[in-house]
């Protein structure tokens, strides 16, 4: 079974930084796209950043210039470097991977999420 585990969340003051990590494990053939989503209380889940296997990235307008997504294809991991954090960044952050399992079956896998809280 494929598993995604997020880490690195916590409480930080406005203007501070955090680094989130997501590790994919299990019987994985390859991972195409990996993304970070977030969901704040009372809000719909939104895409924060995504990265393809080839390294192409996209970001939500609200985080451009502040967040950076990176991946290590050999380790099946991604990081989200978050700088100049704002209170509106407070949310549960989820890792998502679009992948092929070892048996070559398509699977969209989600982690359990990690809480990021930014105080003003």
Beta strands, then each sheet from edge to edge (+ up, - down):
strand 1: 3-7
strand 2: 10-13
strand 3: 18-25
strand 4: 28-39
strand 5: 46-51
strand 6: 57-59
strand 7: 67-72
strand 8: 77-82
strand 9: 91-101
strand 10: 106-110
strand 11: 114-119
sheet 1: 1+ 3- 8+ 7-
sheet 2: 2+ 11+ 9- 4+ 5- 6+
sheet 3: 2+ 11+ 9- 10+
end
